[in-house]
Every structure is written in structure tokens, then in C-alpha cells.
Amino acid sequence: MDTAVRAWLTGQLGTATDLADLEARYTRLGTARAVALEVLSERHAALISQPATLNVSAVLSFSQAENIKALERKIAELRAGIPLAPDETDPDGDGTALDGGFNVIRLTARPRR
């Protein structure tokens, strides 16, 4: 893993992420996007396995709902190829890794009866 990939991963996952863990995952998975998706999926699973809200009458109210939604949005963006990782190619030049381009369909006239 080079410095550009490491910087991209820390930008996506936060600076508190263990770099040795990222190195091991990158060696196993092969792409920065796969590493980011795996780490974020684990964080998402950890959040939804705990109670989402905690209320103590007139003392405390705590909710993880927005954090869960934010992780789900981030995972969806990464699955859609946004933003482009340094170890990916940009097939159509729009800043996303996945080609959401157009296909060409050739229409031909049917023979008359």
C-alpha cells in the first residue's frame, strides 16, 4: 500500500484507524475500496448490534440513529464508486470508479411481410 492509498483510506475512515490493520486488510483484499467497505461494514454492524437510543427520564437522551444513517450513506457512496480511490482507474473521466455510461443500441428496420 503506497502513501496515496493510505491517505485516501484515512480520509475515508478517520485518522484513529489502525494503519497496521489497514495494511493487513489491503494485502488480503487488494483494493482500497474493498478495505474501506469492510471497515465501514464492521463499524455499521457494531452500531446496530447495540441499542440505538438511550433515555433516562429528565436526565439524558442519547441516540445513535444519525450515526447509523451516516454510515449507511457512506457505504452506499463507496459501493457506487464515489470517490475514486488512488488504486482505481477512471473509465469515463467523471471522478467515479464505476462506469455508469451509456450503451449503444443499433435499431434496424424489420423486413416487411
Secondary structure, 3 states (H helix, E strand, C coil): CCHHHHHHHHHHHCCCCCHHHHHHHHHHHCCHHHHHHHHHHHHHHHHHCCCCEEEECCCEEEECHHHHHHHHHHHHHHHCCCCCCCCCCCCCCCCCCCCCCCCCCCCCCCCCC
